[in-house]
Amino acid sequence: MNAVVRTVNLVKIYQDGAVPVPAVRGVDLQVQPGEFVAVMGPSGSGKSTLVHMLGGLDTRTSGEIWLDGKRVDTLSESAWALLRRKKIGFVFQFFNLVANMTVGDNVELPALLSGASPKVARRRRESLLAALNLTDRADAAPAQLSGGEQQRVALARALANEPALLLADEPTGNLDSRNTRDVLRLLGDVHKDGQTIVMVTHDARVASLADRVVSLFDGEIVDDGRITRRRTGTAGEVIDLR
Amino acid sequence: MRLHLLALLAKEPAHGYELKQALEQTFGSAYPSPNIGQIYVTLGRLEKDGLVRAVDVEQSNRPNKKVYYLTAKGREVLEIWVDEPTEGPRVRDEFFMKLVLAPLTGIADRMALISRQRRHYLSLMSDLNELLSRTPPADRVATLLIEGAMLHLQADLDWLERCQEDLA
């Protein structure tokens, strides 16, 4: 079976100023179908740059990127745009919703763009909005929503085209604990249904849903391993009420 | 445990097993169930210190049971406990000692220690996530306890990241 994501010695060096700044320094990463990978590490470790390159939102300096068995780092910008519509869902820390469309249409649009029939797109929209407790906000404009609600809309939108790969960059950065709970539940559900996910996050609750955690430091992978499930604990292992 | 039992007895007199049940009902499955032996030992000490008193209640066909009630001195001690500010949580410093000291001996690499600890915290967090999903939201005490544990773990992870930035 082909890996959904494969990078070979992936490098990104920013050349904005006089001094070149290496952000990603030789990353070899493989993500199998259905895997949920959390990418963690201090700020400036190259996490966001890596995930942006995987989604074609930033170009690589050298190395290879393969998605679903197809080499993509050599694609033109328009070919990337097409590939994203079909295969990739993206959630950013800032939601990038279309301001003059309703919440519902924001969610429905990617499904239509990916070629789903209007009926299928509508059904997808309704089930995602319901899963994120947003059904009664469907006709609102994004600006009328709270930050937490907008973030949930952004997640619904990213999942609307049933992407082969969901990429996310700090998707719970703006959520309070109740909103986070809805997002966690949906992420857990889609992952159970086989959704492949690569997610940059500082949020340990979200990261702990992943199968695997990849830690970056200074643009390199310094740890890559599974999160073991123990299912034995109580809160007493962390909080000791004396 | 002493003051937890005094607080429960301030509500109403009870015997040892009732106290165990009251603790379990209050904190739910989120907290380890108290040991009945430890409850009896603690009650014995409280009685010796004059903070509770026991009366034997006859039961038909069974040995007498001891019902405990709070004394005036016990109530005073309880009130002092409630009125005092509470010390902050103990920071789990054993890992930090390891992180600082172990590399000096050459037996461990800081980056490896941090990576292993991060995965351990995430595994604990995964447990708590699962526990929270099994806890009915209406069970406020258990839910808040789990959320508290999660926030502490998040702080531990953030601290780990700071250590990585500065020490590794």
Interface residues (C-beta under 8 A of the other chain):
Chain A: A38 M40 G41 P42 S177 L184 R185 H202 D203 A204 R205 A207 S208 L209 A210 V213 S215 F217 V222 D223 G225 R226 I227 T228 R229 R230 R231 T232 G233 T234 A235 G236 E237 V238 I239 L241 R242
Chain B: M1 H4 F27 S29 A30 Y31 P32 P89 M111 S115 R118 R119 Y121 L122 S123 L124 M125 S126 D127 L128 N129 E130 L131 S133 A142 L145 I146 E147 G148 A149 M150 H152 L153 Q154 L157 D158 E161 R162 Q164 E165 A168
